[in-house]
Amino acid sequence: MTGYVVDASVAVKWLISEPLSEESAKLLDLDVTLLAPDLLFAEAASALAAKHHRGELSTEQLADAVDLLRIAPVGTPLSMRRLAASSARLARDLTHPVYDCFYLALAIHENYPVVTADTRFFDKVRKHPYLADRVVHVADV
């Protein structure tokens, strides 16, 4: 069986309608394993709360989205504690925030690519000589 590590940029698109939501939702219809570090839930909830604060989501929409997030079909096989050292090394190598590198570290450990809608992260990983094959843009799944 194949799989993907999904990041928060993809998970949020499962929960609210925005550009690339349809492409992100296709991942849920595939017969694949979906994984993420526990960080996914914190980052996605934070993004949803920010949208609420900006008036883009009502209180009810926020609550519904967080409820859906809790039951998303995403496994969390490794703790962030176990991923911390490799995430920090990847952040150093990419000169990129460590948060995104937790997803990449899990992807390397599980030998699955990261699926992201984050163009900055995608471009950074794609240009790296030994990490380029570790990332897929959600538009290309």
C-alpha positions as CSV (number, residue, x, y, z in Angstrom):
1,M,0.0,0.0,0.0
2,T,1.2,3.5,-0.7
3,G,0.7,6.6,1.4
4,Y,1.4,10.2,2.0
5,V,2.3,12.4,4.8
6,V,-0.2,15.3,4.7
7,D,0.6,18.7,6.2
8,A,-1.8,21.2,7.7
9,S,-2.1,23.2,4.5
10,V,-3.9,20.2,3.0
11,A,-5.9,19.2,6.1
12,V,-7.4,22.7,6.4
13,K,-8.6,22.4,2.8
14,W,-10.5,19.3,3.7
15,L,-12.4,21.3,6.3
16,I,-13.2,24.6,4.6
17,S,-13.7,25.6,1.0
18,E,-10.7,27.4,-0.4
19,P,-8.4,27.1,-3.5
20,L,-7.2,23.5,-3.9
21,S,-9.9,22.1,-1.6
22,E,-11.1,19.7,-4.3
23,E,-7.6,18.5,-5.0
24,S,-7.0,18.0,-1.3
25,A,-10.3,16.1,-0.9
26,K,-9.2,13.6,-3.6
27,L,-6.6,12.3,-1.1
28,L,-9.5,11.1,1.1
29,D,-11.0,9.1,-1.7
30,L,-7.7,7.2,-2.6
31,D,-6.9,3.8,-1.1
32,V,-3.7,5.1,0.6
33,T,-2.4,5.5,4.1
34,L,-2.4,9.1,5.3
35,L,0.0,10.1,8.1
36,A,1.1,13.2,9.9
37,P,2.9,14.3,13.0
38,D,0.6,15.3,15.9
39,L,1.6,18.9,14.9
40,L,-1.0,18.7,12.1
41,F,-3.8,19.1,14.6
42,A,-2.3,22.1,16.3
43,E,-1.4,23.8,13.1
44,A,-4.8,23.1,11.4
45,A,-6.8,24.2,14.5
46,S,-4.6,27.4,14.7
47,A,-5.3,28.2,11.0
48,L,-9.0,27.7,11.5
49,A,-9.0,29.9,14.6
50,A,-7.2,32.6,12.7
51,K,-9.9,32.4,10.0
52,H,-12.5,32.8,12.7
53,H,-10.7,35.8,14.2
54,R,-10.7,37.4,10.8
55,G,-14.4,36.8,10.4
56,E,-14.0,34.2,7.6
57,L,-15.6,31.4,9.8
58,S,-18.5,31.7,12.2
59,T,-18.2,30.2,15.7
60,E,-20.3,27.2,14.6
61,Q,-18.2,26.7,11.4
62,L,-15.1,26.7,13.5
63,A,-16.5,24.2,16.0
64,D,-17.7,21.9,13.1
65,A,-14.3,22.1,11.3
66,V,-12.4,21.2,14.5
67,D,-14.8,18.3,15.1
68,L,-14.1,17.0,11.6
69,L,-10.4,17.5,12.1
70,R,-10.4,15.3,15.2
71,I,-11.8,12.4,13.2
72,A,-9.7,12.9,10.0
73,P,-8.4,9.6,8.7
74,V,-4.8,10.4,9.5
75,G,-2.4,8.2,11.5
76,T,0.2,9.7,13.8
77,P,2.8,6.9,14.0
78,L,5.7,8.8,15.6
79,S,5.8,11.4,18.4
80,M,7.2,14.8,17.8
81,R,9.8,14.0,20.4
82,R,11.1,11.2,18.2
83,L,11.0,13.5,15.1
84,A,12.6,16.6,16.7
85,A,16.3,15.9,16.0
86,S,15.7,15.0,12.3
87,S,13.3,17.9,11.9
88,A,15.9,20.4,13.2
89,R,18.6,19.0,10.9
90,L,16.2,19.3,7.9
91,A,15.3,22.9,9.0
92,R,19.0,23.7,9.0
93,D,19.6,22.1,5.6
94,L,16.7,23.8,4.0
95,T,17.0,27.1,5.9
96,H,13.3,26.7,6.6
97,P,11.0,26.7,9.7
98,V,11.2,23.5,11.7
99,Y,7.5,23.1,11.9
100,D,7.2,22.1,8.2
101,C,10.2,19.9,8.6
102,F,8.4,17.7,11.1
103,Y,6.2,16.6,8.2
104,L,9.3,16.0,6.0
105,A,11.1,14.0,8.8
106,L,8.1,11.7,9.1
107,A,7.9,11.4,5.3
108,I,11.5,10.3,5.2
109,H,11.0,7.9,8.1
110,E,7.9,6.3,6.5
111,N,9.3,6.5,2.9
112,Y,6.2,8.4,1.8
113,P,6.2,11.8,0.2
114,V,4.8,14.9,1.9
115,V,1.7,16.3,0.2
116,T,1.4,20.1,0.7
117,A,-0.4,23.1,-0.7
118,D,2.3,25.4,0.8
119,T,4.1,26.6,-2.3
120,R,7.0,28.1,-0.4
121,F,7.7,24.8,1.4
122,F,7.2,22.8,-1.8
123,D,9.6,25.0,-3.8
124,K,12.2,24.8,-1.1
125,V,12.2,21.0,-0.8
126,R,11.8,20.5,-4.5
127,K,15.1,22.5,-5.2
128,H,17.1,20.6,-2.6
129,P,19.5,18.0,-4.2
130,Y,18.6,15.0,-2.0
131,L,15.1,15.9,-0.9
132,A,13.4,16.8,-4.2
133,D,11.5,13.5,-4.5
134,R,10.1,13.8,-0.9
135,V,7.5,16.3,-1.7
136,V,4.4,16.5,-3.9
137,H,2.2,19.5,-4.5
138,V,-1.5,18.7,-3.8
139,A,-2.4,20.0,-7.2
140,D,-0.3,17.1,-8.7
141,V,-1.8,14.2,-6.7
